[in-house]
Amino acid sequence: MSFSYSQKLPTPQEIKDEFPLPEELKKIKLERDKEIADVFTGKSDKFLVIVGPCSADNEEAVVDYVNRLAKVNDKVNDKIILIPRIYTNKPRTTGEGYKGITSQPDPEGETDFKAGLIAMRHMHIRAIKETGLTAADEMLYPENWGYVDDILSYVAIGARSVEDQQHRMTASGFDVPAGMKNPTSGYLTVMMNSIYAAQHPHSFTYRGYEVSTNGNPLAHCVLRGAQNKNGRNIPNYHYEDLSLVEQLYAENPGIMNPAVIVDSNHNNSGKMYKEQIRIVKEVLRSREHSNSIKKLVKGVMIESYIKEGSQKIGEGIYGKSITDPCLGWADTEELIYKIADLC
């Protein structure tokens, strides 16, 4: 057989029953969800900063990071909504390498999805309990949505997933914002089609059921840069790029709540993590230059951890990325305060 069945995984409800979200944390999530949704619908002019590690590989370090973020949040929450990145799934271009805590709870250990689902949920709940901040995660596997639908306040659909029908239709059933990234090719029409699809109702098969969705009016675009046919980076965070997306939204009246989040890393920075500081500042200057761009651009994504840069698995440096290199905490804190000053 081509498939080898290792173990039967618990259903989302079984995991939730074993690791429930306490009532007081449910209230926090509802409040956060409304506050974030108001940004996308235009009821709030606060600026979103989705910030945190490239991959959430270690619970202690990640929760430590989110606690630091919460202290900063207390000082800037009149202008900014901080959404910690707790990314528990990591897409890999070639399929090789660390794929996140959900599939590999110990980066140096074996794959174990059951233990990973438990580790993922435990980390998210602990972060909310200790900080009051609900998080963002990436939906790499659409069938895993049920394990996290009660704890996430933002979901990203990655550049390699955004063309996939199942990702688009699953996102149409979210009750939180879904950031649809432009594909690695950079074709913005693909991204716009994915936003339209996610915003509208669908019927499809999901986890052994026939299901239907109402559509997600909070689906929006995330600009993360692209690559040309020679593998060279093509950034798409400049003023001209933002104006083009504004035009594409205007040409698609079937899309509600036009919005852009700019991913300051990946192909926008060429994974030169320090460039994120400059890129974020340029995006904020573009917003200052045009009221329509200011209305369109709702926030930024920043890859950041406690220690700057990255390390190889096994080096054991606390709070340092084992995937893409990240900004360190000192630079991150300074950048957040700068964003607040400019918003």
Buried (B, 14 or more C-beta within 10 A) or exposed (E): EEEEEEEEBBEBEEBBEEBEBEEEBBEBBEEBBEBBBBBBEEEBEBBBBBBBBBBBBBBEBBBBBBBBBBEBBEEBBEEBBBBBBBBBBBBEEEEEEBBBBBBBBBBEEEEBBBBBBBBBBBBBBBBBBEBBBBBBBBBBBBBBBBBBBBBBBBBBBBBBBBBBEBBBBBBBBBEBBBBBBBBBBBEBEBBBBBBBBBBBEBEBEBEEEEBEBEBBBBBBBBBBBBBEEEEEBBBBBBBEBBBBBBEBBEEBEEBBBBBBBBBBBBBBBBBEBEBBBEBBBBBBEBBEEBEEBBBBBBBBBBBBBBBBBBBEEEEEBEBBBBBBBBBBBEBBBEBBBBBBEBB
